[in-house]
Amino acid sequence: MIRIGLISDTHGLLRPEAQAFLHDCDQIVHAGDIGRPEILDELAAIAPLTAIRGNIDVAAWAADVPETLRVELAGLRFLVLHDRNQLDLDPAAAGIDVVVSGHSHKPLIEERDGVLYVNPGSAGPRRFKLPVTAAELRVSDGAVTPRIVNLLADHGR
C-alpha cells in the first residue's frame, strides 16, 4: 500500500497536527498557497514532495514552483492545480486519474467520469468557519481510497 498525503492552503503555517498526519506518507502533494519557502523544506523532510504555487505565492522564492503539474504517483496520473475553476481541459479525456486542487478551503472528495477530484481543504490558519483539514489517498493494487481528516478534531479546537 502507498499513502499519498494531500495538503493545501498552508498560508505560511505548517501545523504540528499536519506534520503528524503526513508523517508516514510515501509522497506528499501540496496544492498551492504555500505561503513561505520553509513550508516546502519542512514537507520535503517528511516525504518526497510535489508542489504547485497558489495565488498568494507571488514572492521571488515561488518563481520556480509551477502553477500546475502533471505527475505520476503510485501508478496514477495526477493533475495538480490550485483553483479547480481554472481547469482548462477534460481530465478524463486527458487520461488523468486524480485532480488535486485547493483554493476554496472547502474539503471535497468527488468522482466524475472516472476521475477522482480531491480538495484537501485548508491546513493553515483557520478561515471563516471552515475546518482545518488535510487528506490522504491510500493506493493498493490500483484501488484508491481517499480520506479527508479534520486536523484539529482530536484537540478540541
Secondary structure, DSSP 8 states (H G I E B T S, - for coil): -EEEEEE---TT---HHHHHHHTT-SEEEE-S---SHHHHHHHHTTS-EEE---TT--SGGGGGS-SEEEEEETTEEEEEES-GGG--S-TTTTT-SEEE--SS---EEEEETTEEEEE--B-SS--TT--BEEEEEEEETTEEEEEEEETTGGGT-
